[in-house]
Amino acid sequence: MAEDLLLAVRDLRTSYFTYEGEVHAVNGVDLEIRRGEVLGLVGESGAGKSTVAWSIMNLVPHPGRVVTGRITYRDQELLRLDEETLREIRGKELALIVPNARNQLNPLVTVGAQLANAYRAHRPRASAREAREQAVAMMAAVGIPDPRRRASAYPHELSGGMAQRIVIGMALLHSPTLLIADEATFGLDVTIQAQVLETFRRLIAERHAAALLITRDLGIVAHYCDRAAVMYGGEIVEQADTARLFVDPLHPYTHLLLSAVRYYDLDRSELDVATTAAHSFDLLRPPPGCFFYDRCPKRMDICRTDHPQLRPVRPNHQVRCHLYADWSADA
Ligand code: SF4
């Protein structure tokens, strides 16, 4: 594994085994994240973004499981590690922040004590005083006003946004090497959102760490991500440097996402209306051809029967679409 390559995901396939059958949520995803980099994973609801995050953490909820694939983190195969080793890595080096995380907090313990306990969980020699100070400092870092006083509050005494920031603070306490943030700032005030995302960026620069930002908000991708991968139907359909993706997108689905943003000026609800026609295919029975076929304004006959592969079409730019079958990254 190249020295600066922190995470490599290869041919990841994750399914949910329901009474109706196998729901193919993630269909052969390949991703790489390097140190110092923020990768944005973007797409509409149900595209499989969160399942990718859970798969990396080996926390896919029942009735799901990783069917096949490799997830390599710093030369370690995460899917082959025993639970104890994995738990140690999860707490210290990999951090996952999920949306609406309030229910991760213990309602009977003050938020300051919860942060302090989380700090000592991986630093058993830390004094109670040091843990308390770290808790207050982290609350300040994620934008909690008057953090020393609020450390004594119970979760129900905080707004949803503040509770979310406490959970974000918990994930950042051990300065993770790889932060996976799944709609982590959704619902936060724009100013606070910017503050939290800047905290992510600072952490990444200071620790030479990396982040996977999972979002439907292309504004976040544009401002905070070095590269972006677009997901549709459990697949990556386009991946490129962020600037390239926004200026010169290739895949028709990326065009759809970006045109929705341009028309509606980053209004989230409008974006959802414009892009959430839901999958036009059944994840229980993926079609043989392109998954985007029914919604694609540029479809051709071949698209109905031949499934396109993700392939390089320019340096640092991959796309899954028959329109670019003749393009080559070497040209
Ligand atoms: Fe559209 Fe065909 Fe490209 Fe799929 S492969 S996105 S249907 S042009």
Boltz pocket constraint, residues with backbone or C-beta under 6 A from the ligand:
constraints:
  - pocket:
      binder: B
      contacts: [[A, 251], [A, 252], [A, 253], [A, 290], [A, 291], [A, 292], [A, 293], [A, 296], [A, 297], [A, 298], [A, 299], [A, 300], [A, 303], [A, 308], [A, 320], [A, 321], [A, 322], [A, 323]]
      max_distance: 6.0
